[in-house]
């Protein structure tokens, strides 16, 4: 630090002395005018900040007849999301953003975004009931990784005493059609193809099912919903929901279901974004 100060004082002293010397010099009128040096063009930076594309996927697993409204700041991101429905929202997201939820214009809860991935990603946010008695909400979140395979996040949003599991089955006509269990709060990868996600009770009976058409690089969510209530006509039956839903097939198109050749667990638990 001392060397820097000494150099600075010296430089200022030389500049002042030079300046005083020039003030006493007489200008020769016959001398050519001093040429101005051309200024170099301003340097353009080749460094740019990275921007990533985030898709916010919100699923309404909150058993209610009222529809969900999703708000960020002064912007309404989505309105009229019914129970058992999901919606993909393309919006600018930053850490510390707050996502507000309302049912029938009544505030239900707020979710705060914390850590965002440094890559393009789909951010899954589930809203559900906290318990079977109160109207309080709870959230579950996950960030899908960028993979070549089809990803399936499996969650249990059901509130009640019933014990049920989810199985995935291929829809091929082969005699040795395969079936695998899907563990709740996990993510698996499957080969592209057509499948059924089946909700199976503790007695082994099928309770509900939903189709899944897996495409490469796509992310899916499979979740169990339902609400057990002591009040008559206040509960909701157990169901399994798949999003995105399979595209509608044109008539005459070949079904071509493929055998499940890959079903690999990607992690022990779902990782949250907030």
C-alpha angles and dihedrals in degrees: 000000000000092000091052093051092047092051092048093052091047092050092050091049093052091047092051093048092049091048091052091049094054092051090065096048120102117225117237106229091208095054114104117258115267112262118231115232115238111252114234115244115265112271116250116219117240092195117092131178115250120244122197132204115235125189114200110210112194122187123193108219093155108119105231141115090231117092125237126250119198120203136180114189106310094339124097103217096185138354134193099027104165128210112286091019130115132198134196114222124193107205140139108267129190134177112276093027112143122219114202126203129203134182114205090342091307117122111246105173148310129244120203120212111224120165120020123194120249093238141053108292149161112239114206119208121180124193118199143151117287093220142340096266110044131051092233118129132228131195136219122190140186139174115221115223123230104258137155092228128073110267125211123193112200120203138170112222095162119123114203146061100283116113115214136155134206124235128188118217130183117236098219119128093235116128091231095056110169131228129190135186119246113214117219118248093024139104124227135183122225134185117256110275146090122299144165122229107211128195109216125193127222089265092056094252120137112247103176142342140198130192123244124195107194119209126186117272091007124127124217137187123213115188139171116228136183142111129229111210134177090215118087115254091004099099131084125221123244113268139161119231128198125196132221092036119225115271117254112263124228117240113269094022115140115253095212099173112190128220116255102255097164134041110155128169110233099191144356096244139008112267117227130225094207 
